Amino acid sequence: MKKVLDKKSIALIAKWLQGKTVFIVAAIVIVGLPISIYGAFVLAYVGKIYPGVNVGGINLGNKPAAAAVDLVNQVIMANPERLTLSWNEQEWELDLATTGLKYDADETVTQAMRVGRDRQTDKWKAWVRGINVPLQWEISE
């Protein structure tokens, strides 16, 4: 036995579906928009350092690894081959050549690239406040 719908029933069903359509579209926008923005942000920085990541006072944000290594090498060249250690208002000067310490630009950039990838909250901290990555060292024995 077929059930035949009258015009009043069809109008009620159409009205009910119309209200649900608005709800469904609103839910898709509310959930989908932030996910889309986040996805676009992540895709924009594939292979690049997130904005707000600094090394030695140089902003490495939005730079690919190779360009960042060049910038870090410039920072290293600008710094003398001496290191000043400070503790309890005392200072000691070390000559890096005699101690076997040297700056490692590749490892420094690796650490800069990891900001926001190891801990997701760091990408937002870097963007809002900035994150300083220290120059990495290598000891030759």
Disulfide bonds with the S-S distance in Angstrom:
none
